[in-house]
Amino acid sequence: VSTPLFPADYADTYVEVRDCRQNSGSHNFNRIRVLADPAALAPYRDRAGDFPAGAVVLKEEHAFEDSDCSGDVIRWTAMERLADPAANPDLLGWHWQDVAADRTVVSDDQPACYGCHTDCEGAEGYEGTCTDP
């Protein structure tokens, strides 16, 4: 049984890098808000330099009706930078995780996650993140 890639008190140290917005069908049309842990913040925000091993990018998912993402999180999706990003090219250098509202890990390295992020480079994302700040 795996544990979430992010601490329960992540809100104390993670920084919002993408504000509340409607997401695509890949996340059930939930509203999303993206945060970065301290190690992921500069690479995500500045789009320069590599994400260090262990850096986490976290996507809070909120109900479709929650237009400002102020309500409860209904699930999270997280990506943690692998120590050797080239070890498994299919994973794009990340460990992927889907976590339920009760912090139960639903899946690790689900093909739907990295499969969707495969085309996210250049202006539409940085190192597989799929999001512009």
C-alpha positions in Angstrom: 0.0 0.0 0.0 1.5 3.3 -1.0 1.2 6.6 0.8 0.4 10.0 -0.8 3.4 11.7 -2.4 2.5 14.9 -0.5 2.0 15.6 3.2 -1.4 16.2 4.8 -0.3 19.8 5.7 1.0 20.6 2.2 -0.9 23.9 2.2 1.6 25.2 4.7 4.5 25.0 2.3 3.3 24.4 -1.2 2.7 27.5 -3.5 -0.1 28.0 -6.0 1.4 28.0 -9.5 -1.9 27.8 -11.4 -5.1 29.3 -10.1 -8.5 27.8 -10.0 -9.9 26.9 -13.4 -12.0 24.5 -15.3 -10.1 21.4 -16.5 -10.6 19.1 -19.4 -12.3 15.7 -19.4 -9.1 14.1 -18.4 -10.0 15.1 -14.8 -13.7 14.6 -15.1 -14.2 18.3 -15.8 -13.4 19.1 -12.2 -12.1 22.5 -11.3 -8.3 22.3 -10.6 -5.7 24.3 -8.8 -2.0 23.5 -9.2 0.6 23.8 -6.4 4.3 23.2 -6.3 6.4 22.1 -3.3 9.4 24.2 -2.5 11.7 22.1 -4.7 9.4 22.2 -7.7 8.5 25.9 -7.4 11.4 27.6 -9.3 11.5 25.0 -12.2 7.8 25.2 -12.6 7.4 28.9 -12.4 10.6 29.9 -14.3 10.6 27.1 -16.8 14.4 26.9 -16.5 16.5 24.1 -15.0 15.4 20.6 -14.2 13.1 19.5 -11.5 15.2 18.0 -8.8 14.6 14.4 -7.6 11.6 14.3 -5.2 10.1 17.6 -6.4 6.3 17.4 -6.3 3.6 19.1 -8.4 0.2 18.7 -7.0 -3.2 19.2 -8.6 -6.1 19.8 -6.3 -9.4 18.8 -7.8 -12.6 20.5 -6.8 -16.3 20.0 -7.8 -17.4 21.5 -11.1 -19.7 23.9 -9.2 -16.8 25.2 -7.0 -15.9 28.2 -9.2 -13.2 29.5 -6.9 -11.8 26.2 -5.5 -12.7 27.3 -2.0 -14.6 24.2 -1.1 -13.4 20.8 -0.1 -10.8 19.0 -2.3 -12.5 16.0 -3.9 -9.3 14.3 -5.0 -5.7 15.1 -5.8 -3.4 14.0 -8.6 0.3 14.3 -7.9 3.6 13.9 -9.8 6.9 13.4 -8.1 10.2 13.7 -10.0 12.1 10.5 -10.2 15.8 10.2 -9.2 16.6 9.0 -12.6 14.1 10.5 -15.1 15.5 8.5 -18.0 15.0 5.1 -16.2 11.5 4.6 -17.5 10.8 6.9 -20.5 7.1 6.0 -20.4 6.7 7.7 -17.1 8.3 10.9 -18.5 10.6 11.2 -15.5 7.7 11.2 -12.9 6.0 9.0 -10.4 2.2 9.6 -10.9 -0.4 9.2 -8.3 -4.2 9.6 -7.9 -5.4 10.2 -4.3 -8.9 10.2 -3.0 -10.4 12.9 -0.7 -9.7 10.7 2.4 -6.0 10.5 1.3 -6.3 6.9 0.1 -4.0 6.2 -2.8 -6.2 5.1 -5.7 -3.5 4.4 -8.2 0.2 4.8 -8.9 1.7 5.3 -12.3 -1.7 4.9 -14.1 -1.2 4.9 -17.9 -4.0 7.5 -18.2 -1.9 10.0 -16.3 1.4 9.8 -18.2 -0.3 9.0 -21.4 -2.2 12.3 -21.3 1.0 14.2 -20.4 3.1 12.7 -23.2 2.4 15.6 -25.5 2.9 18.4 -22.9 6.1 20.2 -23.8 7.0 23.7 -25.0 4.4 26.4 -24.5 1.9 24.0 -23.1 4.0 22.6 -20.3 7.4 22.1 -19.0 9.0 18.7 -18.5 5.6 17.0 -18.8 3.7 19.3 -16.4 1.0 20.2 -19.0 0.2 23.5 -17.4 1.2 27.1 -18.1 1.6 29.2 -14.9 
